[in-house]
Amino acid sequence: METIINPQKNKQKNKRKLIIEGSIILGLTLILALVMPLILEPFRLKLLGRFLALGITALGIDLIWGYTGLLSLGHGIFFALGGYAIAMHIKLQIPDGQIPEFFTLYGVTKLPFFWQPFASFPFTFLAIFIIPAITAGILGYLVFRNRIKGVYFSILTQAALLVFFNFFNGQQKLINGTNGLKTDTDTIFNLVAGSNQAQIIFYELTILGIIVSYLLCRWLTSGRFGRLLIAIRDDEMRLRFSGYDPTPFKVLVFAISGAIAGLAGSLYTVQSGLITPETMKVAFSIEMVIWVAVGGRATLIGAIIGALAVNFGSSLFSEKFPEIWLFFQGALFLIVVTVLPDGLVGWVKNSGLNLIKNLLGIKPPVVTFPELVENPEILQEKEELINDK
């Protein structure tokens, strides 16, 4: 029998859900921020921080793919732009009048003009978000105004990725080309970027970044704006007939996703100590999509879980089985596609919990009309019947 819930009950249920969700987030944050630095060795902690940074990227992918239906295969562009922004700032933390050492290898004696603003941390902080967001917004506007979507949109984002990769790869005199920018031996805030003390700070900032990014995506996917994104995903033509122009909304959400990827790229760079055009390779951008697919589309938390699970699995298998670990990774993807099409979180929501309850022998609650059960007259009549017996 279908449950009938009045609006007040529905509000209370949503409030309890938010309290539970907030408690879980707070608990996980405390574990990550306070417990993990105490129990993990520096190498493992740095690895966890890098994977959490990749989880931020997965959130941006889930925002545009899971909720808006825009499958981007070019998010490596925005990830790399954020990474290069913070790397350029770190490379400029040298005495006045000097330039980064790699410039002298190519005969460059004067700092290029576009490098100069990155000596300022406030400018760099804004650039980490704004440059990827503007790039994504321009690319999105050029595509969406022509009503390009589906597989054609994916192909265009991949083509843009190849353009950026080849451009950055060939700029030896400006950004060190294929060698990229190395940051672990340079200083930032009077700390060597690769030192354990600096890495703990970067790790804590990554936790803050993933929480802020999650809350932002959670807010965007709730309410009317979230329903609009889902409408774009499910039936864009019907949305147009309803009087909405989806183009500005798609451009906006794509720009926000690009900004999130830029933040992830900057946090990943300071913890890996290097940013190169390799992050703009097609394979890396496809991996980002796979993380979301493994965790579960349109779940947000699933995107983070997928990024952590896939990357930790890859790290573990590559250590234990260095020659065949790619086969394990391929098998994982095949299992998800064939057996768990909704991802890990989707499986838990749809059938996993019921399966676990059945295995534990927990019977589902009897569904009835709450109004009848809580009616004082019916409760009194029930007590009288029990007393008569």
C-alpha positions, 0 to 999 in steps of 0.5 A: 500500500502506498504511503501518504505523507502530509507536507509537515511530515515531509519537511520533518523527514527532509530535516532529519535527512539533512541532519544525518547527512551533515553528521556524516560529513562532519564525522568524515571530515574529522577523520580525514583532517585529524586522524589520517595525518596521525596514522598515515606515513607522509607518502600515504598521506600525500597520496590520499591528498592527491586522490581527494583533489581528484575527487574534487574534479569528479564532483565537477564532472558529476555536476555537468554529466550526472545532473545536466547530461553534458558528457565532457571529455576535455576537463583536463584543460581546466584541471591543467589551467589551475595547476599551471596557475599555482605552479607559476606563482610558486616558481616566482617566489624568488628574489627580485630581478631573477627569473625561473631557472628553466628560462635560461636554458632557452635563452630567455632573459626577461620574464614574459608579461603574462607571468608577472601577475602570478607573483601576487598570491591574491591574483593567483588565487582568483586565477585558479578559478577564473581562468578555467571558468572563463575558458569553459564558459567561452567554449560552452557558449560557442558549442551550446548556442548552436544547440550541439549536444550529446556525442557531438559535444563530447567530441568537441570537448575532446578536440579542444583538449587536443588543441590545448595539449599540443599548444602547451606541449610546444611552448618550451620558452614560455612554460617549459613545454613537455617538461612542465613546471616542477614545484616541490623544491621551490618555496611558498609562504617561506616553506619548501613546497615538498616538505612534510610540513607544507604537504600537511597544510596542502592536505588540510586545504584539500579537505576544505576544498572538497567540502566547499565543492561538495556543498556548492554542488549540493546547493546547485542541484537542490531547489529550482535550479537543480530541477532545471538542470535535470530537465535539461538532461532528461528532455531539453526540447520540452524545456524549450517549449516551456519557455526556458532557454537552456543555453545560459544555464548550460554555459553557467554550469559548465563554467562552474564545473571548469572552476571546480576542476581548476581548484582540483588541479591546483591542489593536485599540483602542489601535492604531486610537485609537478604539472605538465601537459600530460594532464591534458591527455585524452586518457586522463580526461576519460578516467575522470568520467570513469570515476563518476561512473564507478561511484554513481552518476547524479549522487555527488558523494558517489563521484568522490567515492569513485575517484578514491576507489579507482585511484586507490585500487590502481595504486594498490594493484600497481604495487602488488601486481606491477605487470598485470594491474591494468587488467584488474582495472579493466575488469573493474570497469567492465563489472561496473558497466555490466553489473552495476550500471548505476555505480556503487552508490546507485546500487546501494540506494536501489537494491543494496540496502534491501539485499543487506537487510534480507541477509541480516534477516531484517524485515521491511516495516509495514507501510500504512497510512500515518494519519490513521495510525496516529489518530487518537480515536483509533489508538484509543479504540485499539487499546480498548480492544486489547483490554477486552481480550 
